[in-house]
Each structure stands twice: as structure tokens, then as C-alpha cells.
Amino acid sequence: MATGDQSDITSRLRSYLPRGWFGDWSEAPIIGGLIVGIASVLAVAYALVMFFWAQTRLQTSSGGWVDLWASDFLGTGLPRKPGETDASYIQRIQVALFQKKGTRPAMVAVLTQLTGNAPIIFEPNRPLDTGCLGVNSGPASFCGVARMGSLACPYSALITAYRPQVTGGSLGAAYANAVAWSAIRAPTSHGYTGSLADEITIATDADIIATINATRPIGTNIGVCVTNYGVAPAQLDSTFILDASTIS
């Protein structure tokens, strides 16, 4: 018996009746049936009240009510991903609501939260990123940092953001162990264990760019490279240039 269910409400209603009026409940089927019927209706009403009470808080909401929270606070800027659970979506909404913005630490924090990998941020106008001539040691050494900066590039930055690791796809066991298994050898599952189409990612390239646009200060020029973690700089594959005109 749980609070608010039919048995609980039936017990409460019976306790309100004067003792001795009906004797043993087994001997009073009419009043007993009436109370059970009333309790059944009240149990449904109680369940509805508790459900709607839960929807008044983001952390306890569920289903389409979570989507309504996102729409109320963030408009169309944070839609639910296909197949995303309520818990995952609620977490992303909370991050979007309380994430700090407009600073370099905020950019690092939000991209790390989104992708699981810390980005590389280079500001040409920042000596700590470029190094200084005449300094022969330490992190501020030009020879140690080896990146040329320029005072002619204020309010600018280059960001290398790494995609999150995908799950759900594979190239097939026949490629991983072709000697023991092959595509034409039984069982078939040895040769075909999955598909690249089954890959699932928690953040697409578009999500990363949208997050950067939402976090960066107004009026800045940002160059963004989105790549897989561990790829050499010469192989960076997706580059975007963001400026004030991209802000809506």
C-alpha cells in the first residue's frame, strides 16, 4: 500500500466512519463497495495531482513537459536529440540555463561539457598564447609556444574543438580479425557486427558551432576548427569563420 493509492484512500475513508456502525466490513458489502468506488476515483485524482506537481519542476518533469521547459527558456535553440532520454535532456537544459558566457574559461568549460574534450583556444593578441621575444624559458617563451601573434587582431580567437566519441557503429569483425572470421563464414554475425550508420554522437558539428556562438562575446571574430580528437593539425577537416554577422 502506497500513499494515495486505492488501498490507502479506502483505509483512510473507513477510519473516518464511526466505529460500531457497520461491524465487520465483510458484513457490510454495500457501504464497503461504495467506499472502494470513491477511493478508486480519488486515487486517480491523486495520481494526476502528483504528476502535474512533478511537472512544475524541471528536474522532476518528464516526457513532453521537458520539451516545454526547453521551449519556454531557450526557444528553439535547444531541441531534443533523436532518442534522447529525459535525464540527458534535462541535464543539457540545466547546463544551457546556468552556463557562464562571454569569457575564455566559460568557452573551455562549455565545450568540455558538450564534447568531453577540452578545446584548444589561441588568441593572436594574447602574449600567453603566442609567447614573447626575449623570453628564453617558461610557458611565455616564444620558442616554446611557437605561434606567431599580432596586435592587429584584437577580439579574435582560433578554437580547435574536438568531436565527442561516437558509439554504436563498427566496421565489422571480418576486418578486425579476417584470418579467423570472414564475411562469408558462419555465423553471419561474425562478419557483420554493425554499421557506421548506427553511430550515435552526443553532439554534432552544428551543436558545437551553436554552442560557441551562444558563449562567445558579441562582436568577436572566431575561427573554429572541428575535428576528431588526436588528429594532427595538418589534417583538420572542418573549419568555420564566425563573426558578428553570424549572431542572430
C-alpha positions as CSV (number, residue, x, y, z in Angstrom):
1,M,0.0,0.0,0.0
2,A,1.4,3.3,-1.1
3,T,0.3,6.8,-0.2
4,G,-2.5,7.9,-2.4
5,D,-3.3,4.6,-4.0
6,Q,-6.8,2.9,-3.8
7,S,-6.0,0.8,-0.7
8,D,-4.6,3.8,1.2
9,I,-7.5,6.0,0.4
10,T,-10.0,3.2,1.2
11,S,-8.3,2.7,4.6
12,R,-8.5,6.5,5.3
13,L,-12.2,6.7,4.4
14,R,-13.1,3.7,6.6
15,S,-11.2,5.3,9.5
16,Y,-13.5,8.4,9.3
17,L,-16.7,6.3,9.8
18,P,-17.9,5.9,13.4
19,R,-16.8,2.6,14.9
20,G,-19.5,0.1,15.6
21,W,-22.0,1.3,13.0
22,F,-21.2,-1.4,10.4
23,G,-19.4,-4.1,12.4
24,D,-17.1,-6.2,10.3
25,W,-16.6,-4.8,6.9
26,S,-17.1,-8.2,5.4
27,E,-20.7,-8.0,6.8
28,A,-21.3,-4.6,5.1
29,P,-20.7,-5.1,1.4
30,I,-22.8,-2.2,0.2
31,I,-21.0,0.5,2.2
32,G,-17.7,-1.3,1.6
33,G,-18.3,-1.2,-2.2
34,L,-19.3,2.4,-2.0
35,I,-16.1,3.4,-0.2
36,V,-13.9,1.4,-2.6
37,G,-15.6,3.1,-5.6
38,I,-15.0,6.5,-4.1
39,A,-11.4,5.6,-3.3
40,S,-10.8,4.4,-6.9
41,V,-11.8,7.8,-8.2
42,L,-9.8,9.7,-5.6
43,A,-6.7,7.6,-6.3
44,V,-6.8,8.6,-10.0
45,A,-7.2,12.3,-9.0
46,Y,-4.3,12.0,-6.5
47,A,-2.1,10.4,-9.2
48,L,-2.9,13.3,-11.6
49,V,-2.2,15.9,-8.9
50,M,1.2,14.3,-8.2
51,F,2.0,14.0,-11.9
52,F,1.3,17.7,-12.5
53,W,3.1,18.7,-9.4
54,A,6.2,16.9,-10.7
55,Q,6.0,18.9,-14.0
56,T,6.3,22.2,-12.1
57,R,10.0,21.5,-11.6
58,L,12.5,20.8,-14.4
59,Q,14.3,18.1,-12.5
60,T,11.2,16.0,-11.9
61,S,9.4,16.7,-15.2
62,S,9.0,14.0,-17.9
63,G,8.1,13.4,-21.5
64,G,6.8,16.4,-23.5
65,W,6.9,18.6,-20.4
66,V,10.7,18.6,-20.5
67,D,10.4,19.9,-24.1
68,L,8.1,22.6,-22.9
69,W,10.7,23.7,-20.3
70,A,13.3,24.0,-23.1
71,S,10.9,25.9,-25.3
72,D,9.9,28.4,-22.5
73,F,13.5,29.3,-21.5
74,L,15.5,28.7,-24.7
75,G,13.0,28.9,-27.6
76,T,14.1,26.7,-30.5
77,G,17.8,26.9,-29.6
78,L,18.0,23.5,-27.7
79,P,15.8,20.9,-29.3
80,R,15.7,17.3,-28.0
81,K,18.0,14.9,-29.9
82,P,16.5,11.9,-31.6
83,G,16.2,9.1,-29.0
84,E,17.5,11.4,-26.1
85,T,16.3,10.4,-22.7
86,D,14.6,12.8,-20.3
87,A,17.5,12.7,-17.9
88,S,20.0,13.6,-20.6
89,Y,17.8,16.4,-22.0
90,I,17.2,17.9,-18.5
91,Q,21.0,17.9,-17.9
92,R,21.6,19.8,-21.2
93,I,18.9,22.3,-20.3
94,Q,20.4,23.0,-16.9
95,V,23.8,23.5,-18.5
96,A,22.4,25.9,-21.0
97,L,20.5,27.9,-18.3
98,F,23.4,28.3,-15.9
99,Q,26.4,28.2,-18.1
100,K,28.7,31.2,-17.8
101,K,29.3,33.1,-21.0
102,G,31.5,35.7,-22.6
103,T,34.8,34.6,-21.1
104,R,37.6,32.2,-22.2
105,P,37.1,29.9,-19.1
106,A,33.4,29.8,-19.9
107,M,34.2,28.7,-23.5
108,V,36.5,26.0,-22.3
109,A,34.0,24.8,-19.7
110,V,31.0,24.6,-22.1
111,L,32.9,22.8,-24.9
112,T,34.4,20.3,-22.5
113,Q,30.9,19.7,-21.0
114,L,29.5,19.2,-24.5
115,T,32.1,17.1,-26.2
116,G,34.1,15.5,-23.3
117,N,37.3,17.1,-24.7
118,A,38.9,20.4,-23.7
119,P,39.3,22.7,-26.8
120,I,42.5,24.5,-27.8
121,I,42.0,28.3,-27.9
122,F,44.5,30.6,-29.5
123,E,44.2,34.4,-29.3
124,P,46.7,36.2,-31.6
125,N,46.6,39.2,-29.3
126,R,47.3,37.3,-26.1
127,P,51.0,37.0,-25.2
128,L,50.4,33.9,-23.1
129,D,49.2,32.2,-26.2
130,T,51.9,33.5,-28.6
131,G,54.9,33.8,-26.3
132,C,57.3,36.8,-26.1
133,L,60.6,37.5,-27.9
134,G,63.5,37.7,-25.5
135,V,62.0,35.2,-23.0
136,N,64.0,32.1,-23.1
137,S,62.1,29.8,-20.8
138,G,58.8,29.0,-19.3
139,P,55.3,28.9,-20.9
140,A,55.7,32.5,-22.2
141,S,58.7,31.7,-24.3
142,F,58.2,32.4,-28.0
143,C,60.4,29.4,-28.9
144,G,58.4,27.2,-26.6
145,V,55.0,28.3,-27.8
146,A,56.0,28.7,-31.5
147,R,52.9,30.5,-32.6
148,M,53.1,34.0,-34.2
149,G,50.6,36.6,-32.8
150,S,49.6,40.1,-33.9
151,L,48.3,43.2,-32.2
152,A,46.3,43.8,-35.4
153,C,43.9,41.0,-34.4
154,P,42.1,42.2,-31.4
155,Y,38.9,40.5,-30.2
156,S,39.9,37.4,-32.2
157,A,40.5,33.8,-31.4
158,L,41.1,30.4,-33.1
159,I,39.3,27.5,-31.5
160,T,40.0,23.8,-32.1
161,A,37.0,21.9,-30.9
162,Y,37.1,18.1,-30.7
163,R,34.1,15.9,-31.6
164,P,32.8,13.6,-28.9
165,Q,33.5,9.9,-29.2
166,V,30.8,8.1,-31.2
167,T,29.1,4.9,-30.1
168,G,27.0,2.2,-31.7
169,G,28.9,1.6,-35.0
170,S,31.6,-0.8,-36.2
171,L,33.4,-1.7,-39.3
172,G,32.7,-5.4,-38.9
173,A,34.6,-8.2,-37.2
174,A,35.8,-9.5,-40.6
175,Y,38.0,-6.5,-40.9
176,A,39.3,-6.8,-37.3
177,N,40.2,-10.5,-37.4
178,A,40.0,-11.5,-41.1
179,V,42.0,-14.7,-40.6
180,A,39.7,-16.3,-38.1
181,W,36.4,-14.7,-39.3
182,S,35.3,-13.6,-42.7
183,A,32.1,-12.1,-44.2
184,I,31.3,-15.4,-46.0
185,R,31.9,-17.6,-42.9
186,A,29.2,-18.7,-40.5
187,P,27.9,-17.4,-38.3
188,T,27.0,-14.3,-40.2
189,S,27.2,-12.2,-37.1
190,H,31.0,-12.7,-37.1
191,G,31.3,-10.9,-40.4
192,Y,28.6,-8.2,-39.9
193,T,28.6,-6.8,-36.4
194,G,27.3,-3.3,-37.1
195,S,27.2,-0.4,-39.4
196,L,28.7,3.1,-39.5
197,A,25.1,4.3,-39.9
198,D,24.4,3.1,-36.4
199,E,26.9,5.5,-34.9
200,I,25.4,7.9,-32.3
201,T,27.0,11.1,-31.1
202,I,26.0,13.3,-28.3
203,A,27.0,16.5,-30.2
204,T,27.1,17.2,-33.9
205,D,29.4,19.7,-35.6
206,A,26.3,22.0,-35.8
207,D,25.8,21.6,-32.0
208,I,29.5,22.6,-31.4
209,I,29.2,25.7,-33.6
210,A,25.9,26.7,-32.0
211,T,27.4,26.4,-28.5
212,I,30.4,28.6,-29.4
213,N,28.1,31.2,-30.9
214,A,26.0,31.2,-27.8
215,T,29.0,31.5,-25.5
216,R,31.4,33.9,-27.2
217,P,31.3,37.7,-26.6
218,I,29.4,39.9,-29.0
219,G,31.5,41.5,-31.7
220,T,34.3,38.9,-31.7
221,N,35.9,37.2,-34.7
222,I,36.2,33.5,-34.1
223,G,37.8,30.8,-36.3
224,V,36.6,27.3,-35.4
225,C,38.1,24.0,-36.5
226,V,36.0,20.9,-35.6
227,T,38.0,17.7,-35.8
228,N,38.3,14.3,-34.2
229,Y,40.4,14.0,-31.0
230,G,44.1,13.2,-31.7
231,V,44.1,14.3,-35.4
232,A,47.2,16.2,-36.4
233,P,46.8,19.9,-37.2
234,A,47.6,19.3,-40.9
235,Q,44.6,17.0,-41.1
236,L,42.0,19.3,-39.6
237,D,38.8,18.8,-41.6
238,S,36.0,21.3,-40.8
239,T,36.8,25.0,-40.5
240,F,34.3,27.8,-39.8
241,I,34.8,31.5,-39.5
242,L,32.4,33.2,-37.1
243,D,32.0,36.9,-36.9
244,A,29.4,39.4,-35.7
245,S,27.3,38.8,-38.7
246,T,26.6,35.2,-37.7
247,I,24.9,36.2,-34.5
248,S,21.1,36.2,-34.7
